[in-house]
Amino acid sequence: MRLVRAKPGLPKPAAKERKPIQVLMKYFDAHNHLQDYQSKTAVSEALRLAEEAGVGLLLCNGTSPGDWAKVLELAAEHKSVIPCFGLHPWFIKEGPPGWLGVLEKSLISVPSCVGEIGLDGGKNATTQPRQEGVFISQLKLAKKLGRPACLHCVKAWGRMLEIIKEEKPGPFMFHSYGGPAEMVEELASLGAYFSFSGAIVDPKREKLRRALLAVPQGRLLFETEAPAADAPGWRAGPAGIAEVVSAAASVLGRPAEELAALSVANGEKFLGGLAVFPEGN
């Protein structure tokens, strides 16, 4: 497997020069924050375990300009990592003047996604008016560059739907989807993919399970959102994606191996030209 990476800050390479990542894989972890590990040793061990489990690709999501360089470094050092750069709604105050230009340079320097971006009406509801401007500017950038976008949404689903309809973005995915099951069909018609974490293993999460059952099979993805201290095993590292898929399979009544293969195929569609998933995973 060979990655083609340009140095940060260089002019955007011509499309024909940007070669895709090629991988063989059993699992695809659609969302994590590997930059949050406390040391390079911890990251390397987590990725070693992930490789042993058959995790071929991982989307490592940045959250603010302060961690974009680390995300880029991880992607340069570990060929299974696809970097994602974005300004998360929790951290919009960390976006200094000119941050959007820095984001664009980061994105064009390497095959990458835009994320984690979105709206949050819970933890930081008071900043939502500014959140919307930051979110929309990043959606526009993703569309301009032809990059997939990884979205965060909490208690802001009505406004999220309005923005998606207005902006008509390219491929986008709701990470750790927590919206209503009744909204899935309309969001899917607008191009949405839906990623689920191991939270679905909790039988009390009936709303989450209904949403999972409502997702068209061609738009289904899974994630660990690793790492998280003192969290269930599936969040300890990207190798936990096997447990996430197994939990989803029990809800959907499908073999776990079949569901894993489906999510890999969906990941290929979501990422488009950023990665090639050969047959025979």
N, C-alpha and C positions, 0 to 999 in steps of 0.2 A: 504494500500500500504506500503510495507516494503523495505527499502534500506539496502544493506549490504555494508558497507564501511570499508576499512582498513586504518590504520594510515599511513601518508606519510612516505616514506623511508623504509618501511618494505619490506622483500623479496617478490617476486611475488608469490601470492597464487596459489595453484593448480586450474586448470580450474573447477573442480567439486565443489570447495568451493565458487566460485564466483556466487552468485545467482542473477538472473535478477531482474530488477525493474518491478513491476506490477502496471498498471494504468488503469483507465477508463477515457476516454477523448473524446472530440468533436473536438479539435484543437491541432495541433502540431506546435510549433514555432521553425523552423529549424535553426535559427541563431539570437543571441543577445549578448549583452555585459553587463549583469546585474551588473558586478563589477564597472561599470562606474557611477552608482547612487551615490549620494553624502553622503548618510547615510543608515544605516540599516533600519531605519524607512521608507525611500523612497522605498527601495527594497521590504520590507514586504507589503507595500501598493500596489505596482505594481503587486506583485504576488497574493495578495488577489483579486484584480480586474481581474487578468488573470484567477484565479480559478473560479470566478463567471461567466466569459465568456465561461468557458468550456475548457480552455487550460490545458491539462493534463501533457504535458512534454515540456521542453524547453532546447535547447542546448546553454549553456553559454560559449562563446568562449574567452579564454585567448589570449593575444597578445605578452607577453614577460615574462621572469622570474619574473619581478616585480609585476605581477598581478596573478600569478598562485596560490599563497597561498589564495588570496581572493576568487578566483573562487572555490577552494576546500572547503573553509569555507562556501560559499553560498550553495554548493551542500550538505554539511553535515547538514545545518540548514533547507533546503527546499527540501522536497522529490521529488518535480516536476522538479528539476534542474539536468540535466546531464552535468557534467563538460567537457570542452574541453581545452587541453593544447597545446600551440604551440608558435613558434616565428614568428610573422607577418613580412612581408617584409619591412614595414615601420620602424621596430624597431630592425633590425638585429644588430645594434651597441650596443644594450642593452643585447646581449648574451655574458655573461662573459665566461672565460675559464671553460670548464666542463659543460656548459649549457645543452648539449645533454644528458649527464648522469642524470642530475637533472630532465630533461623532462621525461626520461624513468622511473625513480623512481616515479614521479608524476602519470604517466599513469598506472603503475602496482599497485598503492596503492588503486585504486578505479575504478569502471566501468566508462569508459570515452572514448572520441574521441580525435583525434589529430587535433588541429586547434586553431586559424586560421593561416593557412600557405599559401604560394603561391608566385606569381611573380607580380611586379608592375612596368610597364614601363612608368608610368606617373609621379606621385609625386616624386618618388625616383629613377628615371631611371639610375642615375649615379652609383647606387649600384647594378645594376642587375647582373653583374658577380658573386658577392658574394651572392646575393639573390639565385641564382641557386644552389649553393653548400648547403646553409642552407635548401632550400626547398627539395632538393633531399635527404638529410640526414634524414629529418623528414618523407618523404614518405616511405623511407626504414624502418624506425622505426615503422611506422604504419603497414606496411606489416608484419614485424617481430612479432609484438604483436597481429596481427589480429584485429586491431582497424580501424573503419571508419575514414576518413579524410575530414575536411571541408576546402575548397580551396578558395583563393582570387586570382583573375586574372584581371589585368587592362592593356590594351595595350601591351599584351605579349602573345597573343593567339597562334601564330605560334610556339613559343618556348615551351609553355605549352603543346601543342599537341605532340611535339617531345619527351618531357620528359615523358609524360604519356605512350606513345608507348614504350619507352625504359625501364621504370621502372615497368610497368604492376602492378600497385598498387591494393590493395583490394578495398572495397567500398569507393567511394569518391563522394563528392558533391560540385558543384560550388555555393557558396553563392552569392546572388544578381547577378545572371547571366547577363552579359552584352556583351557576345560574339556574333558573327554573327549567324543568324538563319541557314545559310548554313553549319555551323560546328556542329550543334546539333546532326545530325544523326551519324557522325563518333565518336564523343565523347560518345554518348550513347552506341555505339557498343563496346566501351572500358570499359564500366561499370559506366559511369557518371550519377549522379542525378543532377537536376537543381532546384535551389531554387530562387524564385522571391519575391520581396518586393512590397510594395504599390506604388512604382514608376510607375507601370503599369496603375494606375488610370489616369495618364496624357495622354490625347489624342495626344499630340505632340511626345510622345515616340514611334514612329512607329517601329523603329528597335527592341525595346524591346518587343513590342507586337507581331511582326513577330516571334521572338525567342520563345516566350511563345507558340504560335500556332504550332511551329515545334517540341516541346518536346513530346516524347511518354508518354502516360498517366501514365504508370507505373514508370516513373522517375521524376514526378513532386512534388515539395515541395514548401512551402511558409514560409516567415520569416518577422520579424519586424525590425531587427537590432537595437532594442531599447537598451538604451534610446538615445535621441538626443534633445538637448535644442532647443526650438523655431522651432521644426520640425512639419510636418503634424501630425494629430492625431494618425495615425497608427504607428508612431515611438516613441510616448510618452511612451509606455509600451507594454509588450507582449499581453495584452488584445486586442491590435490593430490588431492582426492576423485575427480577424473576418472581419475587413474592407479590409485587403489585399485579403483574399479569395473571398470576394464579388466583388472586383474590377477585379480579375482574371476571376471569373465566368461570368462577363459581357462581357469580351473580348472573352472568349471561347464559350459563348452561352450555358452554363450549369447551373443547379441549384446550388446555393452556398452550400447547405447542402450536395449535392452529391460530390462536389469538396472537401469539408472539409473532408469527409469520405475517399475519394481517397488519399488525402495527408497524412492522419493518417496511412492508410495501407502502403503507400510508405515509411513513416517514420519507420514503423516496419521492413520493408525489409532492409532499409539502416542501421539501428542500429543492426540488427541481434540479437545476444544473450544478448545485453546490456539492452534490455527492452522487456517486454511482453505486448502486447496490446490486452486485452480480447475482445471477440466478444460482440456485443451489445453496442458499444460506443454511 
